[in-house]
Amino acid sequence: MRRLRWVTLVVALVAAAALFAAPVLYGQGGGGGGGTRGAGVTPGGGMGMMDPERMQAMAERIGLNEKEQAAVQKSIEAKFKARQALQTELDKLREVAFGGQSAEQQLTQAVAQYTKAMAKYRQALQAEDTALSGQLSLRSRSRCLTEGVLENELGMRMGRRTGGGGGGGGRGPGGPPQP
C-alpha cells in the first residue's frame, strides 16, 4: 500500500510538472509531443519556435529597436537552454516514475533532483528577466511581458496577433495587423 502511494505521488508530480512545463516549452496553445521528433521540434523536446527567424520577426512585430531586439534574442536563447536542461531532468524523472520496478529510494531521489532542477530553472528565468528588463524601455518592457518574452506565467505568444487598440496590433506602432 505504501508503494502504491509513492507511485501515485510521483505520477501526480510528473503530471503537475508536465502541466507547468507545457505552456513554457511549447508556447501558449502550442501543444505537441515533447519527446517526439518531427517538423518544428528541436532535439531538446521543445518546439522549434525559438529559431532565429521567428525570434527576429516577433521582436520586430512588437516594435523593439535593434539594441532591444539583440538583448531579447540573447535572453530567449539563454531561457531556451535552461528549458532544455529542465526537460532533460523531466525525462530522467519520467524514466524512473514509469520504469518497471523502481525502488522507493530511486523515486525519492528522482523527485528531489527534478525539484532542484525546477528551482534552478526558475532562478535562471528570473535572472534573465531582471537583466533584460534593465535593457528595455518601459513600453518595450510592457510589450515583452504581454508576449511572454519576460515571464508572464502564460508562455510566449510567438506569431499571435496582439490585442486591439492604438498601435498594438502590427509591426510597430500603427503597422498592419498580423494574421
Secondary structure, DSSP 4 states (H G I P E B T S, - for coil): -HHHHHHHHHHHHHHHHHHHHHHHHH-TTT---TT--STTB-TTSSBGGGSHHHHHHHHHHTT--HHHHHHHHHHHHHHHHHHHHHHHHHHHHHHHHHSTT--HHHHHHHHHHHHHHHHHHHHHHHHHHHHHHTTS-HHHHHHHHHHTSS--SS---TTPPPPSSTT-SBSSTTPPBP-
